């Protein structure tokens, strides 16, 4: 791997956004430092989609939205930014698409080819580098193995990858799955069991023609975004969501904001502290949390879910 000795404008912009002092990124430990910094700053959120302010995506558009305008985003934005960042440091990295298992039921799959992931080839080994799978974040590259015997642990839980052919019905080319579970200290015993997160083929490289003047309407980022918009379940297209890992100085928690509540979930124990919003003030309370907890700009237009919702 060839290593840059100077930093590009994009690298400096990325470092500044994640609050990290510029330094050479050479090793897996360096990448882990970047992934942790990303988790401190980038929120997993769908606010442009639910507010109908989305636009076709390419590198420049995503830079404008996430780095300049300080928005968050879903996998196809955040992982794409990290891809370009590490690519400029000379890493052998590429993007692929996978399918996410339904994390509530664990009985079916959401949005075929709807998750965008980074694969890095480092010292002749393949790793998943994913900073945008909700808040299920390894915060370190996860080695791609056949038997899942190498486990990565972060504040959010444990992660491993193993080979499983044809694990998604009617999609025969997936060869591996990423699995995760919560730590032994978690109060919910079911969460201590390994569950499938997403399936993928680490060799299914995707490419975009960034030189194309109209590439924004052709990119995989735009295609995945359209899958989210068109999803019949409307899981991410009508229900606003923002989530990120937060640290109060003594412990890590997952902050989750929905249209009618804000929840802090302790990463070690699973204990929840939930605040329900009043129906008449839910939009105002939602925006207040966007600003104070997630450091995101408030929504300017009111999504329809706030106009016709019942208390939970």
Steps between C-alpha positions, in 0.01 A plus 500: 500500500637840401456766766441869435744734674273804470129540558253583225230763544246220533699318768539822699126568465417148618741520795345831604145363478577200723699714747827315447845653467643422154745212507619230258259207485711189445376209713185327619544680832502832313182401315342404834581848634321651199199269543467598867522869410230449236269341758541805725384738228292337226138428581317218324196689373246516217377858542549613140281212382214549748502876435509442122818705460717222356696541177696272262833410654862500398819575692464877475136499613575277799796722598271803485232335712704321766833683522396855414139515623577269795217256433513130576375230269441134427760243391526615139617843613719440804679190371559671166673792672725260691575312178633813328694599813685168531545469124696826500731349762585223255299217652368222278134569577178460307124523551254211483126460559333251732161412649400576859300255708193641671644591841162480673375162381824330383273304267528685171720741306460870429579676173703252293839661416395792720807524726827656380820374663875560473737206444872553556780270389778553753812283497316241288204470736149631445313707761161669525527869587148619580421821691131521407309190608275691735673495837615139466856614439812288540721814512778286354541312170339156529706219339318293241537134603343169406411385850448825694778417746636857511273721710523879521364668814397863534290699746189393308561125505680217320537448124617218276478391136461148370433330169138398432400432142160603364371627834255745340211341314508562123840675522760232440822695476543600865783306663543650848301645788593746770359399839482693824392456860495703819753451783444253783415790731185574298176452694307354206613139459370479142736782402798286605436258213673542165262642240549574134549866412551493125609272216750591231757384248835667573606467136196672345674832438282792391625795299372845410609724217570820690608675178154464350323838503171333591650229720294609800191334356691181422708438811447207732450754778201645315369152417513389865338827608219431253457150645444660841251748358308231310504238777140376543545473877573877513740417785744778418303722265223628731624444856772745606794345680830622639739279695859521620734380771545748784737505796411684818853462634439181695317268260387462140137510397302491178286809448191434288260771387164425337195710424356447847784408735865525595677199651842446655604133512802408712738305275628280784176407676223582255319715756276754330407854593210608279328836465166508317402820322166667540290465185446873460867584545670198343646687202648774719643244743639297211683805365629593845661157535642518147686813601600420859584128475587437136640839400285483187315787333127503587238396248344802331195322359271280706490136378152356472553257787499793746167621367319171546645295785362349815686484832704187576 
